[in-house]
Amino acid sequence: MIEAEQLTDPERKLWAHVLLQALADLGGHDSIARPARVWFVSKADSIGSFIWICHHLSMDPAAVRQRVLRDANQRLRESIAAQVQATNRAA
């Protein structure tokens, strides 16, 4: 998603790390994941928004959003399935 050669200046590195932190937050507790998900689906394009950062990093916001949310939903489904299996084994 973010290529090393894109990160040639400190500002781009900063915004790339903001995006990566938001990705990490999606996998956190609900109190962290929910605001991250809202940020990813926001239509805002002001400085610091998901759309603005994607444009700043020469990335297509719609494609990134689709991949991020698809991957996050897959991780959530896997986590729920694991919890169900653990519950079934304990019963």
Secondary structure in CASP SS format (residue, H / E / C, confidence):
PFRMAT SS
TARGET T0000
AUTHOR 0000-0000-0000
METHOD secondary structure of the structure
MODEL  1
M C 1.00
I C 1.00
E C 1.00
A H 1.00
E H 1.00
Q H 1.00
L C 1.00
T C 1.00
D C 1.00
P H 1.00
E H 1.00
R H 1.00
K H 1.00
L H 1.00
W H 1.00
A H 1.00
H H 1.00
V H 1.00
L H 1.00
L H 1.00
Q H 1.00
A H 1.00
L H 1.00
A H 1.00
D H 1.00
L H 1.00
G C 1.00
G C 1.00
H C 1.00
D H 1.00
S H 1.00
I H 1.00
A H 1.00
R H 1.00
P H 1.00
A H 1.00
R H 1.00
V H 1.00
W H 1.00
F H 1.00
V H 1.00
S C 1.00
K C 1.00
A C 1.00
D C 1.00
S C 1.00
I C 1.00
G C 1.00
S C 1.00
F H 1.00
I H 1.00
W H 1.00
I H 1.00
C H 1.00
H H 1.00
H H 1.00
L C 1.00
S C 1.00
M C 1.00
D C 1.00
P H 1.00
A H 1.00
A H 1.00
V H 1.00
R H 1.00
Q H 1.00
R H 1.00
V H 1.00
L H 1.00
R H 1.00
D H 1.00
A H 1.00
N H 1.00
Q H 1.00
R H 1.00
L H 1.00
R H 1.00
E H 1.00
S H 1.00
I H 1.00
A H 1.00
A H 1.00
Q H 1.00
V H 1.00
Q H 1.00
A H 1.00
T H 1.00
N H 1.00
R H 1.00
A H 1.00
A C 1.00
END
